[in-house]
C-alpha cells in the first residue's frame, strides 16, 4: 500500500461502486422489494465507517502491516457485499 490517502480512496471507490450497483439493481427491478438492498447499502456504509476509523488510528506501531490488514478486510467485506448483491 502506497500511503494512507490511497487506501482511503480505495475504500471510497470500492464501497461507492457497491452502493451504486445496488441502486442500479433497484432501478432495474422496481417491482421487487428493496428491504434487502437497503440493508446492503447500510452494511456498505457501516463498512466504510469502520475501515476509515481503522485507517485513522494513530496508535498503530507497524503501519505497513496495519494498512495491509485493512486492505485485506476491504477486499473480504467487499466480496461479501457483492455476493449479497448477486443473490438479490
C-alpha positions in Angstrom: 0.0 0.0 0.0 1.5 3.3 -1.1 0.0 5.5 1.6 -3.0 6.4 3.8 -4.5 8.7 1.2 -4.5 5.9 -1.5 -6.1 3.5 1.0 -8.9 6.0 1.8 -9.5 6.5 -1.9 -9.7 2.7 -2.5 -12.2 2.3 0.4 -14.3 5.1 -1.0 -14.2 3.8 -4.6 -14.9 0.2 -3.8 -17.8 0.8 -1.4 -19.2 3.6 -3.6 -19.3 1.2 -6.6 -21.0 -1.4 -4.5 -23.7 1.2 -3.4 -24.1 2.3 -7.0 -24.6 -1.3 -8.1 -27.4 -1.7 -5.5 -29.1 1.5 -6.8 -28.8 0.2 -10.4 -30.4 -3.1 -9.3 -33.2 -1.2 -7.6 -33.9 0.8 -10.7 -33.7 -2.3 -12.9 -36.2 -4.2 -10.6 -38.8 -1.7 -9.5 -41.3 -4.4 -8.8 -39.1 -6.2 -6.2 -38.9 -5.4 -2.5 -36.0 -3.1 -1.6 -35.6 -4.1 2.0 -32.7 -6.5 1.3 -31.0 -4.0 -1.0 -31.3 -1.2 1.6 -29.7 -3.5 4.2 -26.8 -4.0 1.8 -26.4 -0.2 1.4 -26.5 0.2 5.2 -23.9 -2.5 5.6 -21.6 -0.8 3.0 -21.9 2.5 4.8 -21.1 0.8 8.1 -18.1 -1.0 6.5 -16.9 2.4 5.2 -17.1 3.9 8.7 -15.4 1.0 10.3 -12.5 1.0 7.8 -11.9 4.8 7.9 -11.7 4.6 11.7 -9.1 1.9 11.4 -7.1 3.9 8.8 -7.1 7.0 11.1 -5.9 5.1 14.1 -2.6 6.7 15.1 -1.7 4.3 17.9 -0.5 1.6 15.5 3.1 0.7 15.6 3.6 -1.2 12.4 1.7 1.0 9.9 2.6 -1.1 6.8 1.2 -4.3 8.3 -1.9 -2.4 9.7 -2.7 -0.9 6.2 -2.2 -4.3 4.6 -4.7 -5.8 7.1 -7.2 -3.0 6.3 -6.8 -3.6 2.6 -7.5 -7.3 3.0 -10.5 -6.6 5.2 -11.8 -4.2 2.5 -11.4 -6.9 -0.1 -13.1 -9.6 2.1 -16.0 -7.4 3.1 -16.4 -6.0 -0.4 -16.6 -9.5 -1.9 -19.2 -10.4 0.7 -21.3 -7.4 -0.2 -21.0 -8.2 -3.9 -22.1 -11.8 -3.3 -25.2 -10.4 -1.5 -26.0 -8.1 -4.5 -25.7 -11.1 -6.8 -28.1 -13.1 -4.6 -30.8 -10.4 -4.9 
